[in-house]
Amino acid sequence: MDLPHLRYFLAVVDRGSIKAAAASAGVTEPSVSQGIRALEHELRTLLFRRIGRGMVPTSAGHALVGPARRLLRDIASAGGSVTDTDSRLRGQLTIQGRPRFSLGCHE
């Protein structure tokens, strides 16, 4: 699953429309619509029903809300685990290398 698609999905759930979701996510409405369609295609089910200008989740959409929120929360937590309070990477980086050699003849 594409993470931006899940973010768009939750934005539509929370705001009730593609337009409001796009505004809150800082992207275009077609981006949100395409993301939702891609997610529906991948999951092989409709996630929303259109009601007037709004969108309401289907039963499959409701079932996805909890796992999608947990996944995005876990990803945010994982990213935060490798930075310090100043958003600098923390930890140690070990780089190993092998000496270069040639299989050719040496004079």
N, CA, C and O of each residue as an XYZ file, in Angstrom:
428
protein
N       0.844     -1.187      0.000
C       0.000      0.000      0.000
C       0.881      1.238      0.000
O       1.927      1.282      0.647
N       0.444      2.209     -0.720
C       1.162      3.475     -0.810
C       0.737      4.355      0.375
O      -0.453      4.589      0.583
N       1.708      4.835      1.139
C       1.389      5.621      2.333
C       0.621      6.911      2.028
O      -0.319      7.239      2.752
N       0.994      7.652      0.973
C       0.172      8.833      0.682
C      -1.289      8.474      0.402
O      -2.189      9.232      0.762
N      -1.529      7.343     -0.228
C      -2.913      6.931     -0.495
C      -3.662      6.694      0.815
O      -4.830      7.063      0.945
N      -2.986      6.077      1.784
C      -3.625      5.875      3.089
C      -3.884      7.204      3.781
O      -4.920      7.382      4.421
N      -2.951      8.132      3.656
C      -3.154      9.460      4.251
C      -4.354     10.158      3.603
O      -5.163     10.776      4.295
N      -4.467     10.059      2.277
C      -5.605     10.664      1.585
C      -6.904      9.986      2.022
O      -7.914     10.651      2.254
N      -6.867      8.669      2.129
C      -8.044      7.920      2.572
C      -8.525      8.446      3.924
O      -9.708      8.738      4.099
N      -7.598      8.565      4.878
C      -7.988      9.034      6.210
C      -8.429     10.493      6.192
O      -9.314     10.880      6.955
N      -7.829     11.296      5.340
C      -8.250     12.696      5.234
C      -9.684     12.783      4.726
O     -10.455     13.618      5.198
N     -10.050     11.937      3.775
C     -11.432     11.929      3.276
C     -12.375     11.431      4.370
O     -13.460     11.983      4.554
N     -11.969     10.395      5.094
C     -12.787      9.895      6.205
C     -13.027     11.017      7.215
O     -14.158     11.238      7.647
N     -11.962     11.719      7.586
C     -12.051     12.746      8.629
C     -12.784     14.004      8.184
O     -13.438     14.665      8.990
N     -12.675     14.334      6.901
C     -13.226     15.607      6.438
C     -14.483     15.468      5.583
O     -15.189     16.448      5.347
N     -14.760     14.259      5.124
C     -16.023     14.004      4.444
C     -16.095     14.353      2.974
O     -17.140     14.165      2.350
N     -15.002     14.861      2.396
C     -15.031     15.159      0.962
C     -13.618     15.166      0.394
O     -12.634     15.346      1.112
N     -13.553     14.969     -0.898
C     -12.265     15.015     -1.602
C     -11.686     16.428     -1.521
O     -10.491     16.607     -1.284
N     -12.541     17.416     -1.717
C     -12.090     18.812     -1.714
C     -11.468     19.187     -0.371
O     -10.373     19.748     -0.329
N     -12.156     18.882      0.717
C     -11.643     19.221      2.044
C     -10.391     18.412      2.370
O      -9.466     18.923      3.001
N     -10.360     17.151      1.942
C      -9.186     16.306      2.185
C      -7.970     16.849      1.443
O      -6.868     16.895      1.990
N      -8.181     17.259      0.193
C      -7.077     17.807     -0.601
C      -6.545     19.086      0.037
O      -5.333     19.284      0.119
N      -7.441     19.946      0.485
C      -7.026     21.200      1.120
C      -6.220     20.926      2.381
O      -5.206     21.583      2.621
N      -6.654     19.968      3.188
C      -5.945     19.672      4.437
C      -4.601     19.001      4.184
O      -3.661     19.172      4.960
N      -4.509     18.235      3.094
C      -3.265     17.538      2.774
C      -2.317     18.397      1.947
O      -1.155     18.037      1.759
N      -2.807     19.529      1.452
C      -1.974     20.407      0.644
C      -1.666     19.849     -0.735
O      -0.599     20.097     -1.296
N      -2.619     19.089     -1.275
C      -2.462     18.512     -2.614
C      -3.705     18.849     -3.436
O      -4.656     19.438     -2.922
N      -3.691     18.475     -4.699
C      -4.830     18.746     -5.562
C      -5.927     17.699     -5.366
O      -5.670     16.589     -4.899
N      -7.130     18.068     -5.724
C      -8.244     17.125     -5.648
C      -8.019     15.898     -6.526
O      -8.319     14.785     -6.093
N      -7.497     16.062     -7.760
C      -7.229     14.866     -8.569
C      -6.225     13.918     -7.917
O      -6.327     12.703     -8.086
N      -5.266     14.453     -7.181
C      -4.305     13.580     -6.490
C      -5.011     12.706     -5.463
O      -4.745     11.508     -5.368
N      -5.906     13.308     -4.702
C      -6.652     12.551     -3.697
C      -7.557     11.532     -4.375
O      -7.605     10.373     -3.962
N      -8.272     11.952     -5.409
C      -9.170     11.035     -6.122
C      -8.409      9.857     -6.707
O      -8.843      8.711     -6.589
N      -7.280     10.135     -7.333
C      -6.475      9.064     -7.919
C      -5.922      8.135     -6.846
O      -5.866      6.920     -7.036
N      -5.514      8.710     -5.722
C      -5.009      7.892     -4.626
C      -6.069      6.957     -4.068
O      -5.795      5.792     -3.782
N      -7.280      7.474     -3.917
C      -8.397      6.656     -3.424
C      -8.713      5.548     -4.428
O      -8.902      4.393     -4.048
N      -8.769      5.910     -5.717
C      -9.042      4.891     -6.747
C      -7.959      3.811     -6.757
O      -8.270      2.628     -6.891
N      -6.704      4.204     -6.619
C      -5.605      3.228     -6.611
C      -5.725      2.292     -5.414
O      -5.508      1.087     -5.534
N      -6.070      2.855     -4.262
C      -6.248      2.040     -3.061
C      -7.421      1.079     -3.232
O      -7.324     -0.092     -2.866
N      -8.519      1.567     -3.782
C      -9.671      0.703     -4.031
C      -9.323     -0.395     -5.029
O      -9.749     -1.539     -4.868
N      -8.568     -0.062     -6.036
C      -8.158     -1.059     -7.030
C      -7.276     -2.122     -6.375
O      -7.456     -3.320     -6.598
N      -6.324     -1.665     -5.567
C      -5.426     -2.611     -4.893
C      -6.191     -3.533     -3.942
O      -5.915     -4.731     -3.880
N      -7.141     -2.980     -3.212
C      -7.915     -3.766     -2.245
C      -9.108     -4.474     -2.880
O      -9.758     -5.305     -2.246
N      -9.384     -4.141     -4.119
C     -10.498     -4.730     -4.875
C     -11.851     -4.550     -4.200
O     -12.680     -5.459     -4.160
N     -12.044     -3.342     -3.670
C     -13.321     -3.023     -3.044
C     -13.519     -1.514     -3.003
O     -12.550     -0.755     -2.997
N     -14.773     -1.083     -2.975
C     -15.071      0.336     -2.833
C     -14.888      0.748     -1.378
O     -15.321      0.044     -0.465
N     -14.256      1.871     -1.172
C     -14.028      2.364      0.183
C     -14.977      3.496      0.558
O     -15.170      3.780      1.740
N     -15.577      4.149     -0.452
C     -16.475      5.277     -0.202
C     -17.689      5.197     -1.101
O     -17.662      4.609     -2.181
N     -18.759      5.815     -0.612
C     -19.944      6.075     -1.428
C     -20.090      7.585     -1.497
O     -19.904      8.293     -0.507
N     -20.422      8.054     -2.675
C     -20.633      9.493     -2.839
C     -22.055      9.840     -2.398
O     -23.022      9.199     -2.810
N     -22.160     10.849     -1.568
C     -23.443     11.357     -1.105
C     -23.429     12.852     -1.390
O     -22.792     13.618     -0.667
N     -24.128     13.269     -2.437
C     -24.069     14.677     -2.837
C     -22.641     15.030     -3.202
O     -22.038     14.399     -4.069
N     -22.104     16.040     -2.537
C     -20.709     16.424     -2.767
C     -19.766     15.793     -1.754
O     -18.557     16.025     -1.788
N     -20.316     15.006     -0.869
C     -19.507     14.389      0.174
C     -19.229     12.926     -0.093
O     -19.704     12.352     -1.073
N     -18.462     12.342      0.784
C     -18.099     10.927      0.689
C     -18.278     10.301      2.072
O     -17.885     10.881      3.084
N     -18.879      9.108      2.098
C     -18.999      8.358      3.342
C     -18.369      6.981      3.130
O     -18.515      6.382      2.065
N     -17.674      6.490      4.145
C     -17.032      5.179      3.986
C     -18.050      4.050      3.862
O     -19.101      4.065      4.502
N     -17.714      3.082      3.033
C     -18.487      1.844      2.958
C     -18.107      1.005      4.170
O     -17.287      1.435      4.981
N     -18.684     -0.179      4.307
C     -18.290     -1.049      5.427
C     -16.812     -1.420      5.304
O     -16.118     -1.519      6.316
N     -16.323     -1.627      4.084
C     -14.891     -1.918      3.890
C     -14.056     -0.704      4.281
O     -12.990     -0.850      4.879
N     -14.530      0.487      3.950
C     -13.831      1.710      4.344
C     -13.741      1.842      5.851
O     -12.686      2.179      6.387
N     -14.856      1.576      6.544
C     -14.846      1.621      8.012
C     -13.867      0.605      8.579
O     -13.179      0.881      9.562
N     -13.803     -0.568      7.961
C     -12.894     -1.610      8.453
C     -11.431     -1.216      8.276
O     -10.577     -1.667      9.039
N     -11.132     -0.388      7.289
C      -9.749      0.017      7.021
C      -9.281      1.155      7.916
O      -8.076      1.334      8.091
N     -10.191      1.920      8.482
C      -9.816      3.108      9.255
C      -8.849      2.773     10.389
O      -7.786      3.386     10.484
N      -9.188      1.830     11.235
C      -8.334      1.493     12.386
C      -6.947      1.026     11.969
O      -5.953      1.573     12.447
N      -6.849      0.026     11.090
C      -5.523     -0.417     10.657
C      -4.716      0.686      9.965
O      -3.500      0.760     10.141
N      -5.370      1.534      9.188
C      -4.654      2.618      8.506
C      -4.095      3.610      9.521
O      -2.954      4.052      9.394
N      -4.894      3.961     10.528
C      -4.409      4.883     11.569
C      -3.244      4.270     12.351
O      -2.267      4.959     12.646
N      -3.342      2.987     12.684
C      -2.247      2.320     13.409
C      -0.968      2.296     12.576
O       0.120      2.566     13.084
N      -1.110      1.973     11.303
C       0.052      1.907     10.420
C       0.752      3.259     10.329
O       1.974      3.333     10.459
N       0.002      4.312     10.109
C       0.612      5.637     10.010
C       1.211      6.084     11.335
O       2.242      6.756     11.355
N       0.577      5.720     12.434
C       1.119      6.036     13.761
C       2.428      5.290     13.995
O       3.390      5.860     14.508
N       2.459      4.003     13.612
C       3.667      3.198     13.779
C       4.814      3.712     12.918
O       5.968      3.700     13.346
N       4.504      4.160     11.716
C       5.544      4.704     10.835
C       6.099      5.997     11.419
O       7.310      6.216     11.395
N       5.236      6.846     11.936
C       5.693      8.083     12.565
C       6.556      7.774     13.778
O       7.565      8.439     14.014
N       6.164      6.772     14.542
C       6.934      6.370     15.715
C       8.295      5.821     15.315
O       9.301      6.119     15.960
N       8.331      5.028     14.265
C       9.601      4.463     13.797
C      10.534      5.571     13.338
O      11.726      5.539     13.641
N      10.012      6.543     12.616
C      10.845      7.656     12.164
C      11.368      8.470     13.326
O      12.512      8.924     13.299
N      10.552      8.663     14.342
C      10.972      9.418     15.511
C      11.987      8.683     16.369
O      12.695      9.305     17.161
N      12.065      7.378     16.221
C      12.983      6.610     17.052
C      14.437      6.758     16.620
O      15.337      6.376     17.368
N      14.684      7.300     15.440
C      16.060      7.442     14.978
C      16.541      8.888     14.984
O      17.642      9.172     14.513
N      15.737      9.798     15.508
C      16.169     11.190     15.607
C      16.129     11.644     17.051
O      15.374     11.113     17.866
N      16.958     12.641     17.358
C      16.948     13.183     18.708
C      15.943     14.335     18.781
O      15.176     14.559     17.845
N      15.955     15.054     19.889
C      14.966     16.115     20.083
C      15.153     17.287     19.125
O      14.231     18.078     18.929
N      16.341     17.406     18.526
C      16.595     18.463     17.548
C      16.415     17.968     16.124
O      16.843     18.632     15.180
N      15.784     16.805     15.956
C      15.539     16.177     14.654
C      16.822     15.808     13.921
O      16.842     15.728     12.693
N      17.892     15.582     14.679
C      19.131     15.094     14.074
C      19.154     13.588     14.221
O      18.677     13.036     15.213
N      19.718     12.930     13.215
C      19.840     11.479     13.298
C      20.712     11.109     14.480
O      21.705     11.778     14.763
N      20.343     10.054     15.160
C      21.167      9.592     16.268
C      21.575      8.160     15.989
O      21.019      7.505     15.108
N      22.528      7.689     16.728
C      23.003      6.331     16.522
C      24.394      6.346     15.932
O      25.052      7.385     15.887
N      24.827      5.213     15.490
C      26.176      5.066     14.972
C      26.109      4.414     13.600
O      25.342      3.478     13.375
N      26.911      4.918     12.706
C      26.988      4.372     11.362
C      28.349      3.717     11.193
O      29.383      4.359     11.381
N      28.345      2.457     10.844
C      29.586      1.731     10.607
C      29.691      1.446      9.119
O      28.790      0.861      8.517
N      30.793      1.864      8.544
C      31.022      1.631      7.121
C      32.209      0.694      6.993
O      33.275      0.951      7.551
N      32.023     -0.383      6.266
C      33.098     -1.331      6.028
C      33.423     -1.326      4.552
O      32.557     -1.120      3.701
N      34.670     -1.554      4.274
C      35.082     -1.616      2.884
C      36.076     -2.757      2.696
O      36.644     -3.280      3.656
N      36.264     -3.119      1.461
C      37.253     -4.144      1.145
C      38.354     -3.500      0.335
O      38.089     -2.607     -0.469
N      39.569     -3.932      0.531
C      40.642     -3.359     -0.277
C      40.441     -3.723     -1.740
O      39.963     -4.809     -2.065
N      40.808     -2.812     -2.600
C      40.702     -3.080     -4.041
C      41.892     -3.889     -4.486
O      43.012     -3.652     -4.031
N      41.673     -4.819     -5.349
C      42.782     -5.601     -5.899
C      42.438     -5.963     -7.323
O      41.282     -5.916     -7.742
N      43.468     -6.324     -8.052
C      43.310     -6.663     -9.448
C      43.691     -8.103     -9.652
O      44.617     -8.601     -9.012
N      42.995     -8.774    -10.528
C      43.320    -10.155    -10.846
C      44.329    -10.230    -11.977
O      44.745    -11.322    -12.364
N      44.726     -9.093    -12.507
C      45.687     -9.071    -13.618
C      47.111     -9.289    -13.127
O      47.350     -9.395    -11.924
N      48.034     -9.355    -14.038
C      49.455     -9.541    -13.721
C      50.042     -8.260    -13.213
O      49.701     -7.180    -13.695
N      50.924     -8.364    -12.244
C      51.636     -7.206    -11.697
C      53.089     -7.311    -12.113
O      53.653     -8.403    -12.052
N      53.704     -6.253    -12.522
C      55.108     -6.265    -12.905
C      55.969     -5.833    -11.780
O      57.190     -5.781    -11.922
